[in-house]
Amino acid sequence: MSTVIEFTMHAAPGKYEELMGVYTEFADYMKSSHEGLKQVLVVGDPASGLVRGIGLFETADQAEAVNSEEVFADFNAKVEQLVSAPPERQELHLVHTC
């Protein structure tokens, strides 16, 4: 079953643009280097500082494997000083797309 990973962050004051840049760079790398990652969306709201990435993986195992990769640890280290709270990760089942 396809799995959707939603990874949400809240930018620290004045850090929205920088956080969005780091996130989109990470998303581009992930999409090009992970065969099981079928689609990535990065959305944001500059007024509230919300930055959210949504990744569609072929399987839950592929989605889970990302958590133990060095590139994910590096990404988390890069955003640590750019966020006002710890990132929130949610795993969801894909129910419908068109």
FIGUFI-577664 format. One record per residue (C-alpha): x, y, z; residue in three letters. Coordinates in nm, 3 decimals. Layout:
         u         v         w   code
         X         Y         Z    ala
...
END
This chain:
         u         v         w   code
     0.000     0.000     0.000    met
     0.126     0.348    -0.081    ser
     0.227     0.559     0.216    thr
     0.219     0.934     0.259    val
     0.465     1.101     0.492    ile
     0.380     1.448     0.610    glu
     0.669     1.636     0.772    phe
     0.570     1.972     0.918    thr
     0.789     2.246     1.058    met
     0.725     2.593     1.196    his
     0.989     2.848     1.104    ala
     1.153     3.052     1.372    ala
     1.086     3.426     1.336    pro
     1.261     3.561     1.027    gly
     1.368     3.214     0.908    lys
     1.080     3.116     0.677    tyr
     1.261     3.178     0.347    glu
     1.578     3.004     0.463    glu
     1.381     2.707     0.596    leu
     1.185     2.683     0.270    met
     1.512     2.683     0.075    gly
     1.665     2.404     0.283    val
     1.343     2.203     0.262    tyr
     1.303     2.232    -0.115    thr
     1.669     2.139    -0.168    glu
     1.619     1.831     0.049    phe
     1.296     1.741    -0.134    ala
     1.468     1.768    -0.474    asp
     1.751     1.542    -0.357    tyr
     1.513     1.287    -0.208    met
     1.298     1.270    -0.522    lys
     1.600     1.219    -0.748    ser
     1.772     0.963    -0.527    ser
     1.487     0.746    -0.393    his
     1.318     0.526    -0.651    glu
     1.023     0.447    -0.423    gly
     0.944     0.814    -0.368    leu
     0.684     0.888    -0.634    lys
     0.584     1.246    -0.558    gln
     0.688     1.527    -0.329    val
     0.502     1.845    -0.243    leu
     0.644     2.123    -0.031    val
     0.392     2.383     0.077    val
     0.412     2.678     0.308    gly
     0.243     2.975     0.462    asp
     0.477     3.271     0.510    pro
     0.232     3.448     0.742    ala
     0.235     3.166     1.000    ser
     0.580     3.023     0.918    gly
     0.436     2.681     0.841    leu
     0.643     2.465     0.604    val
     0.511     2.120     0.519    arg
     0.653     1.845     0.301    gly
     0.435     1.564     0.173    ile
     0.598     1.259     0.018    gly
     0.424     0.971    -0.155    leu
     0.614     0.643    -0.120    phe
     0.530     0.313    -0.288    glu
     0.549     0.126     0.042    thr
     0.559     0.193     0.415    ala
     0.899     0.020     0.435    asp
     1.048     0.268     0.187    gln
     0.904     0.558     0.384    ala
     1.036     0.420     0.712    glu
     1.385     0.354     0.573    ala
     1.441     0.726     0.518    val
     1.440     0.785     0.894    asn
     1.768     0.597     0.939    ser
     1.952     0.757     0.647    glu
     2.238     0.997     0.710    glu
     2.090     1.248     0.464    val
     1.779     1.276     0.684    phe
     1.990     1.328     0.995    ala
     2.187     1.597     0.808    asp
     1.862     1.766     0.702    phe
     1.734     1.768     1.060    asn
     2.061     1.920     1.178    ala
     2.038     2.195     0.912    lys
     1.685     2.294     1.010    val
     1.735     2.274     1.386    glu
     1.827     2.643     1.415    gln
     1.557     2.747     1.167    leu
     1.251     2.607     1.347    val
     1.062     2.723     1.654    ser
     0.963     2.371     1.764    ala
     1.059     2.013     1.680    pro
     0.936     1.892     1.338    pro
     0.621     1.679     1.333    glu
     0.614     1.359     1.125    arg
     0.298     1.175     1.039    gln
     0.255     0.857     0.836    glu
    -0.072     0.826     0.646    leu
    -0.225     0.579     0.403    his
    -0.300     0.706     0.056    leu
    -0.676     0.676     0.015    val
    -0.738     0.850    -0.316    his
    -0.563     1.055    -0.581    thr
    -0.678     1.178    -0.919    cys
END
